[in-house]
């Protein structure tokens, strides 16, 4: 007798023909299952035992992680962290393993990691308002009391469009409103001061697209200079550095952090304001510290120019040049060993906010992702060198399809990366951020918004998103206040720490409704892929504005159903209050930048230009030569941002790469 799941060797006819027939049928069935299926079935009993034992042990990138497989409820019941399915036979087991599998295993339908990182809540601490100092204070407020620091940054519209703070009427009113004003490397240092950007429990997300390469270069230099500052302190070389800085600033005033440091801020990251690490250290030491910082820094920059053209509109460079700079960022990451920072966040959120339904959001976003993969491959990069640096960003609304958006995305991506691109396991893992739906927030009965956000957060957490931002209820009318953002963070904390069902980390698995919904959405996404392919792929479809037209149609459909009442929205078109909510809105606190904050940014920029004026022209000329040739633009930006402002860099690159013009 062969061992379980092994073929019979010599089936022969023997004295019992029926036995030989059964053995041949058994061998044929094994052939049909195939090598992959047999290996899965052989491994399953041990995997099931590992998930049901008292403790678990697994490895992530060479690091061994361990913990307990159960939590104990107030009823003293042992609640499993991973619910293991009970299968009747090999057929059921194989069907489960091929379509679902356990969290952390291909096709990653239930999640890309075997277990959640319990010491690090998936909370993104979102802020952006006024000056860098003001947003820095908000970051410290949000991060207080958390084991991990996961900052997420909103930039004002002047920054989003690559412009410097200015007294021009079309810019001045935008400074520091609905986001933070960032124009120089000093601004970036103030923004993240007090946080160790290279610490393993710190990560930063930046919501920026058109000028993303310049903002990212400022961020990377900030992380590097923080490491230089720490090195100078620990090595006892600060007095030497201070003498060099004093010589550089002889007779001139250095930039400073305006206002008192917030609680929890120890002043770290501010001692090199106005200078860079290479001005106070010898080249060999500086380059060693730079390499260490780039290897350790964690975070994400959005930098998705495809969805900008399709939905959000903050394009500033021609699409071709913007894609080239995206590729240059990734090439620089590969060459310099940047493995813990995502070079792009391929975003569906803005597609959904512009009006797309959840299926269209998912299909357009994945199609954009595959387009970026094809472009990077065409540039000669290897898939396993860049695919782990790609991340995704989705919206979660109230529709049923949002409950499975992560499951479908992970499964489609994993299968494509393995079977089409022959990519390894790290490349197959689709990691994504969820933000609850801004479009579902309503000014009428504004207090009901927290209820919607809570339900959307449940969708996201039960679907094992990798990070989550919960919107504040007052974002329907303003940038969040301290009170509203505290409530928004509390929504996640209550689900993560108090809700019993969330202690089980794969609660969707095994549900008939969820499995059927997953298959329905997956099929609908493939159908949308076909429609895009018929139009020449993503870029071809963009030429005819297919994506924008589709989003507008779906937005109109939503608005029509909202206004005729066929889409019930409590407090908006049904269950209306007896009294008008107008008084409530008139008394709402609105967050706006002050006149003093606007002026301070204009003055700080003027001082930055005066300090660096002699070097700026030559630096920008060198940047233009690199951009006009075949060099790496991002590599040059890493040097340019040390002396040139965001706006001056944008305008210098327009002359080479072209300014964005919409195809009509």
TILUMKOL-468369 format. One line per 5 residues: number of its first residue (from 1); their letters; for each residue x, y, z of C-alpha. Coordinates in steps of 0.05 Angstrom, whole numbers, padded with zeros to 5 digits. Each point is the difference from the previous one (the first is absolute). Layout:
// TILUMKOL-468369
NUM> A> X Y Z  ...
//
This chain:
// TILUMKOL-468369
1> XXXXX> 00000 00000 00000  00027 00069 -00018  00000 00056 00051  -00057 00049 00002  -00004 00043 -00064
6> XXXXX> 00053 -00042 -00035  -00012 -00038 -00064  -00007 -00076 -00006  00062 -00027 -00035  -00021 -00064 -00037
11> XXXXX> -00075 -00002 -00008  -00001 -00062 -00046  -00064 -00038 -00009  00015 -00053 00053  -00051 -00048 00026
16> XXXXX> -00050 00057 00014  -00012 00044 -00061  -00046 00047 00039  00057 00015 00049  00046 00017 -00058
21> XXXXX> -00053 00045 -00029  -00007 00037 00066  00075 00009 00005  00004 00028 -00071  -00057 00047 00016
26> XXXXX> 00036 00022 00064  00064 00014 -00040  -00039 00039 -00052  -00033 00041 00055  00068 00017 00029
31> XXXXX> 00024 00020 -00070  -00060 00046 -00006  00014 00032 00068  00071 00014 -00023  00064 00011 00038
36> XXXXX> -00020 00066 00032  -00065 -00029 00026  00033 -00062 00028  00052 00042 00037  -00055 00044 00029
41> XXXXX> -00039 -00061 00024  00061 -00032 00031  00018 00063 00038  -00070 00015 00024  -00004 -00045 00062
46> XXXXX> 00063 00031 00030  -00023 00070 -00017  -00067 -00012 00033  00035 -00027 00062  00046 00061 00003
51> XXXXX> -00060 00047 -00001  -00038 -00039 00053  00057 -00013 00049  00011 00044 00061  00054 00043 -00033
56> XXXXX> 00021 00021 -00071  00068 00013 -00030  00014 00027 -00070  00052 00041 -00036  -00004 00066 -00038
61> XXXXX> 00062 00020 -00040  00046 -00040 00046  -00031 00024 00065  -00035 -00052 00044  -00066 00021 00029
66> XXXXX> -00039 -00039 00053  -00062 00007 00043  -00061 -00034 00027  -00053 -00030 -00045  -00058 00016 00046
71> XXXXX> -00029 00057 00040  -00044 -00011 00061  -00068 00033 00003  -00035 00025 00063  -00040 -00065 -00003
76> XXXXX> 00068 -00036 00005  -00008 -00028 -00069  00062 -00010 -00043  -00012 00042 -00063  00044 -00021 -00059
81> XXXXX> 00040 00054 -00035  -00004 -00040 -00065  -00064 -00040 -00012  00022 -00064 -00036  -00052 -00031 -00047
86> XXXXX> -00025 -00070 00013  00003 -00038 -00066  -00037 -00064 -00019  00048 -00025 -00052  00060 00016 -00044
91> XXXXX> -00045 00033 -00052  -00028 00051 00048  00070 00012 00029  00031 00012 -00068  -00056 00046 -00022
96> XXXXX> 00011 00041 00063  00076 00002 -00008  -00002 00022 -00073  -00054 00054 00007  00011 00024 00072
101> XXXXX> 00056 -00032 00040  00020 00022 00069  00023 00072 00012  00071 00008 -00022  -00003 -00052 -00056
106> XXXXX> -00012 00004 -00075  -00047 00026 -00028  -00003 00043 00063  -00076 00008 -00005  -00004 00005 00076
111> XXXXX> 00061 00043 00011  00074 00005 -00018  00027 -00017 00070  -00016 -00061 00042  -00017 00043 00060
116> XXXXX> -00012 00074 00014  00054 00043 00033  -00035 00006 00067  00051 00048 00028  -00014 00049 -00056
121> XXXXX> -00072 00021 -00014  -00013 00014 -00074  -00019 00072 00017  00024 00055 -00046  00006 00067 00037
126> XXXXX> -00023 00049 -00053  00014 00074 00005  00017 00061 -00042  -00016 00072 00014  00033 00068 00003
131> XXXXX> 00075 00002 00010  00047 -00059 00010  00003 00017 00074  -00076 -00002 00007  -00005 -00068 -00035
136> XXXXX> 00059 -00026 00041  -00039 00017 00063  -00061 -00038 -00026  00044 -00060 -00017  00027 -00002 00071
141> XXXXX> -00071 00006 00027  -00023 -00059 -00043  00061 -00044 00014  -00002 00009 00075  -00010 -00066 00036
146> XXXXX> 00010 -00045 -00061  00054 -00053 -00004  00011 00014 -00074  00001 00066 -00037  -00036 -00003 -00067
151> XXXXX> -00006 00071 -00026  -00039 00019 -00062  00008 00069 -00031  -00048 00045 -00039  00031 00058 -00039
156> XXXXX> -00033 00066 -00018  -00019 00012 -00072  00058 00046 -00014  00047 -00057 00018  -00042 -00051 -00037
161> XXXXX> 00009 00041 -00064  00075 00009 00011  -00003 00075 00017  00036 00040 00054  -00037 00042 00052
166> XXXXX> -00010 00068 -00033  -00041 00064 00008  -00030 -00011 -00069  -00076 00000 00009  -00009 -00070 -00031
171> XXXXX> 00050 -00030 00049  -00003 00041 00064  -00069 -00022 00022  00019 -00073 -00009  00062 00001 00045
176> XXXXX> -00011 -00049 00058  -00074 -00013 -00015  -00024 -00072 -00005  00072 -00022 00008  00069 00020 00024
181> XXXXX> 00043 00049 -00039  00067 -00031 -00019  00048 00036 -00047  00071 -00014 00026  00042 -00053 00034
186> XXXXX> -00003 00041 00064  -00077 -00004 -00002  00005 -00075 -00005  00049 -00005 00058  -00048 00040 00045
191> XXXXX> -00060 -00041 -00022  00029 -00066 00024  00044 00025 00056  -00005 -00038 00065  -00012 -00066 -00037
196> XXXXX> 00057 -00047 -00018  -00015 -00014 -00074  00049 -00059 00000  -00030 -00035 00061  -00031 -00068 -00016
201> XXXXX> -00066 00021 00032  -00007 00064 -00041  -00029 00006 -00070  -00023 00061 -00039  -00050 00004 -00057
206> XXXXX> -00002 00062 -00044  -00061 00017 -00042  00035 00035 -00058  00001 -00015 -00075  00022 00050 -00052
211> XXXXX> 00060 00027 00039  00010 -00066 00038  00073 -00010 -00022  00020 00067 00029  -00038 -00009 00065
216> XXXXX> 00027 -00071 00007  00071 00026 -00010  -00011 00050 00056  -00027 -00056 00044  00059 -00046 -00013
221> XXXXX> 00049 00056 00015  -00037 00014 00064  00008 -00073 00021  00074 00002 -00019  00013 00065 00039
226> XXXXX> -00035 -00029 00061  00050 -00057 -00002  00057 00049 -00008  -00026 00039 00060  -00003 -00063 00042
231> XXXXX> 00070 -00020 -00022  00028 00068 00018  -00033 -00004 00069  00022 -00071 00016  00071 00009 -00026
236> XXXXX> 00013 00065 00038  00011 00039 -00065  -00054 00053 00011  00048 00055 00021  00039 -00010 -00064
241> XXXXX> -00065 00001 -00041  -00025 00063 00036  00064 00036 -00018  -00010 -00017 -00073  -00073 00023 00002
246> XXXXX> 00020 00065 00035  00050 00013 -00056  -00053 -00013 -00053  -00049 00048 00034  00049 00055 00018
251> XXXXX> -00042 00063 00006  -00064 -00035 -00022  -00060 -00028 00038  -00013 -00075 -00001  -00070 -00027 -00012
256> XXXXX> -00036 -00021 00064  -00061 -00040 00021  -00054 00052 00014  -00038 -00009 00065  00006 -00046 00059
261> XXXXX> 00017 -00073 -00011  -00061 -00046 00011  -00003 -00049 00057  00043 -00061 -00015  00047 00039 -00048
266> XXXXX> 00072 -00003 00024  00029 00047 -00053  00027 -00057 -00042  00006 00017 -00074  00007 00075 00008
271> XXXXX> 00074 00009 00013  00017 -00001 -00075  -00052 00050 -00022  00031 00043 -00055  00056 -00049 -00015
276> XXXXX> 00007 -00071 -00026  00041 -00058 00026  00052 00003 -00056  00018 00071 00022  00022 -00022 00069
281> XXXXX> 00028 -00070 -00013  00055 -00027 -00043  -00025 -00035 -00063  00015 -00072 00019  -00036 00004 00067
286> XXXXX> -00059 00037 -00031  -00009 -00051 -00055  00002 -00057 00050  -00054 00033 00042  -00041 00015 -00062
291> XXXXX> 00002 -00073 -00021  -00022 -00022 00070  -00058 00049 00001  -00025 -00020 -00069  00001 -00073 00020
296> XXXXX> -00040 00012 00063  -00052 00055 -00015  -00072 -00026 -00004  -00059 00031 -00035  -00039 00014 -00064
301> XXXXX> -00005 00056 -00050  -00062 00001 -00043  00031 00023 -00066  -00053 -00034 -00044  -00006 00045 -00061
306> XXXXX> -00047 -00047 -00038  -00058 00009 00049  00014 00075 00001  -00016 00005 -00074  -00060 -00045 00009
311> XXXXX> -00030 00030 00063  00034 00049 00047  00033 00050 -00048  00063 00021 00037  00043 -00013 -00061
316> XXXXX> 00055 00051 -00012  00048 -00034 -00048  -00015 -00033 -00067  -00022 -00072 00011  00062 -00028 -00035
321> XXXXX> 00048 00040 00043  -00039 -00016 00064  00004 -00074 -00016  00075 00006 -00014  00011 00032 00069
326> XXXXX> -00041 -00055 00033  00046 -00050 -00034  00061 00040 00022  -00023 -00002 00072  -00007 -00076 -00003
331> XXXXX> 00067 -00008 -00035  00033 00042 00054  -00033 -00043 00053  00028 -00063 -00032  00070 00029 -00008
336> XXXXX> 00003 00026 00072  -00033 -00058 00036  -00064 00037 00021  -00043 -00061 00018  -00046 00025 00055
341> XXXXX> -00030 00060 -00036  -00055 -00006 -00053  00018 00041 -00062  -00072 00006 -00021  -00069 -00009 00031
346> XXXXX> -00044 -00022 -00058  -00064 00035 00019  -00073 -00016 -00009  -00023 00045 00056  -00003 00062 -00044
351> XXXXX> -00034 -00039 -00056  -00054 -00018 00050  -00005 00070 00028  -00009 00027 -00071  -00061 -00045 -00006
356> XXXXX> 00020 -00070 -00021  -00035 -00060 00030  00042 -00052 00039  00009 -00048 -00059  00024 00056 -00047
361> XXXXX> 00046 00027 00054  00032 -00068 00009  00005 -00016 -00074  00030 00068 -00020  00049 -00003 00058
366> XXXXX> 00025 -00070 -00015  00005 00017 -00074  00042 00061 00018  00044 -00045 00043  00012 -00049 -00056
371> XXXXX> 00016 00058 -00047  00054 00024 00048  00028 -00071 00004  00004 -00003 -00076  00034 00068 -00004
376> XXXXX> 00052 -00018 00052  00014 -00066 -00035  00008 00038 -00066  00053 00043 00034  00040 -00063 00016
381> XXXXX> -00017 -00008 00073  -00012 -00070 00028  -00068 -00013 00028  00024 -00025 00068  00044 00062 00007
386> XXXXX> -00059 00049 -00005  -00066 -00036 00013  00010 -00002 00076  00006 00076 -00002  -00070 00008 -00028
391> XXXXX> -00060 00011 00046  -00074 00014 -00011  -00052 00048 00029  -00075 -00013 -00001  -00063 00033 00025
396> XXXXX> -00050 -00037 00043  -00073 00022 -00007  -00066 -00030 00020  -00012 -00045 -00061  00004 -00076 00010
401> XXXXX> 00058 -00005 -00049  00045 00040 00047  -00002 -00059 00048  00043 -00041 -00048  00041 00052 -00036
406> XXXXX> 00064 -00023 00034  -00014 -00074 -00011  -00011 00010 -00074  00059 00047 -00009  00048 -00047 00035
411> XXXXX> -00023 -00061 -00039  00003 00033 -00069  00068 00031 00014  00031 -00063 00028  -00022 -00043 -00059
416> XXXXX> 00023 00050 -00051  00068 00011 00032  00013 -00074 00007  -00028 -00026 -00065  00011 00058 -00048
421> XXXXX> 00064 00031 00028  00032 -00060 00035  00009 00044 00062  00020 -00025 00068  -00044 -00002 00063
426> XXXXX> 00017 00071 00025  -00020 00028 -00068  -00065 -00039 00001  -00023 00032 00066  -00045 00060 -00013
431> XXXXX> 00004 00047 00060  -00051 00055 00004  -00025 00059 00041  -00074 00014 00011  -00031 00067 00014
436> XXXXX> -00074 00003 00017  -00042 00035 -00051  00001 00076 -00001  -00057 00001 -00049  -00045 -00036 00051
441> XXXXX> 00009 00057 00050  -00058 00049 00000  -00009 00070 00028  -00072 -00016 00019  -00006 -00038 00066
446> XXXXX> 00076 00004 00003  00004 -00040 00064  -00024 -00062 -00038  00064 -00002 -00040  00038 -00035 00056
451> XXXXX> -00050 -00058 -00007  00015 -00007 -00074  00074 00004 00012  -00003 -00054 00054  -00035 -00049 -00048
456> XXXXX> 00050 00015 -00055  00057 -00011 00048  -00030 -00068 00018  00001 -00019 -00073  00073 00019 -00005
461> XXXXX> 00025 -00033 00063  -00038 -00065 -00011  00031 -00001 -00070  00070 00006 00030  00021 00067 -00030
466> XXXXX> 00072 00018 00015  -00016 00070 00025  -00062 00041 00010  -00020 00073 00006  -00069 00015 00029
471> XXXXX> -00029 00067 -00022  -00023 00050 00052  -00074 00015 -00001  00010 00075 -00014  00041 -00012 -00063
476> XXXXX> -00065 00013 -00037  00012 00074 00012  00071 00011 00026  00069 -00027 00016  -00009 -00042 00063
481> XXXXX> 00004 00033 00068  00037 -00032 00059  -00067 -00023 00029  -00024 -00033 -00064  00066 -00033 -00018
486> XXXXX> 00004 -00030 00070  -00069 -00031 -00011  00023 -00027 -00067  00061 -00034 00030  -00043 -00027 00056
491> XXXXX> -00043 -00037 -00051  00059 -00042 -00020  00025 -00010 00071  -00068 -00024 00023  -00005 -00050 -00057
496> XXXXX> 00072 -00023 00010  00000 -00003 00076  -00072 -00012 00020  -00039 -00036 -00055  00003 -00074 00015
501> XXXXX> -00010 -00026 -00071  00060 00040 -00024  00044 -00043 00045  -00009 -00053 -00054  00043 00023 -00056
506> XXXXX> -00035 -00033 -00059  -00074 00012 00017  -00023 00004 -00073  00025 -00069 -00018  -00052 -00055 -00005
511> XXXXX> -00058 00048 -00012  -00043 -00022 -00059  -00020 00073 -00013  00072 00025 00001  00025 -00056 -00045
516> XXXXX> -00055 00011 -00051  00011 00076 00002  00075 -00011 -00010  -00013 -00041 -00063  -00051 00051 -00027
521> XXXXX> 00047 00059 00009  00060 -00038 -00028  -00038 -00017 -00063  -00025 00072 -00007  00072 00026 00005
526> XXXXX> 00023 -00048 -00055  -00056 00026 -00044  00023 00071 00011  00071 -00021 -00018  -00027 -00024 -00067
531> XXXXX> -00033 00067 -00013  00064 00037 00016  00041 -00048 -00044  -00049 00012 -00058  00018 00075 00004
536> XXXXX> 00075 -00011 -00004  00015 -00012 00073  00001 00052 00056  00039 00053 -00038  -00041 -00010 -00063
541> XXXXX> -00064 00005 00039  00025 00065 00032  00010 00030 -00069  -00075 -00005 -00012  -00016 00019 00073
546> XXXXX> -00035 -00067 00010  00015 -00004 00074  -00023 00072 00013  -00064 -00011 -00039  -00015 -00065 00037
551> XXXXX> 00012 00033 00068  -00045 00059 -00018  -00057 -00047 -00022  00004 -00039 00065  00002 00064 00041
556> XXXXX> -00062 00026 -00035  -00035 -00066 00013  00017 00004 00075  -00024 00073 00005  -00064 -00016 -00037
561> XXXXX> -00017 -00057 00048  00019 00042 00060  -00046 00057 -00021  -00060 -00042 -00021  00005 -00040 00065
566> XXXXX> 00010 -00068 -00032  00068 -00004 00036  -00019 00010 00073  00048 00045 00039  -00023 00010 00072
571> XXXXX> -00005 00073 00020  00009 00023 -00072  -00060 -00027 -00040  -00036 -00039 00054  -00009 00001 00076
576> XXXXX> 00007 00076 -00003  00003 00042 00063  -00060 00043 00020  00045 00061 00006  00049 00027 -00051
581> XXXXX> 00074 -00017 00010  00020 00068 -00027  00015 00028 00069  00045 -00059 00016  00040 00012 -00063
586> XXXXX> 00005 00075 00012  00031 -00013 00068  00049 -00054 -00025  00073 00013 00012  00038 00011 -00066
591> XXXXX> 00074 -00013 -00006  00037 00053 -00041  00070 00027 -00004  00009 00068 00031  00029 00063 -00032
596> XXXXX> 00061 -00007 00044  00011 -00072 -00024  -00005 00020 -00073  00049 00058 00009  00049 -00044 00039
601> XXXXX> 00004 -00049 -00058  00011 00055 -00050  00055 00031 00043  00033 -00067 00014  00003 -00015 -00074
606> XXXXX> 00030 00068 -00015  00054 -00012 00052  00015 -00070 -00029  00009 00031 -00070  00046 00054 00026
611> XXXXX> 00044 -00051 00036  00006 -00046 -00060  -00006 00049 -00057  00072 -00007 -00023  -00005 -00076 -00007
616> XXXXX> -00072 -00007 -00025  00011 00020 -00073  00056 -00049 -00013  -00037 -00056 00036  -00063 00010 -00042
621> XXXXX> 00041 00002 -00064  00032 -00067 00019  -00069 -00028 00015  -00025 00022 -00068  00059 -00033 -00035
626> XXXXX> -00014 -00066 00035  -00075 00005 -00015  00015 00016 -00073  00047 -00060 -00005  -00003 -00071 00023
631> XXXXX> 00021 00010 00073  -00041 -00015 00062  -00040 00062 00016  -00016 -00022 00071  00074 -00012 00016
636> XXXXX> 00012 00073 -00021  -00060 00024 00039  00031 -00029 00063  00053 00054 -00008  -00043 00055 -00030
641> XXXXX> -00048 00005 00059  00057 00018 00047  00003 00070 -00031  -00061 00008 -00045  -00073 00008 00019
646> XXXXX> -00058 -00042 -00025  -00027 00054 -00047  00068 00016 -00031  00012 -00073 -00014  -00070 -00010 -00031
651> XXXXX> 00009 00059 -00047  00070 -00022 -00020  -00026 -00070 -00018  -00059 00029 -00039  00051 00026 -00050
656> XXXXX> 00027 -00070 -00012  -00056 -00049 00015  -00060 00041 -00020  -00059 00026 00040  -00064 -00040 00004
661> XXXX> -00055 00015 -00050  -00064 -00040 00000  -00018 -00036 -00064  -00067 00027 -00023
//
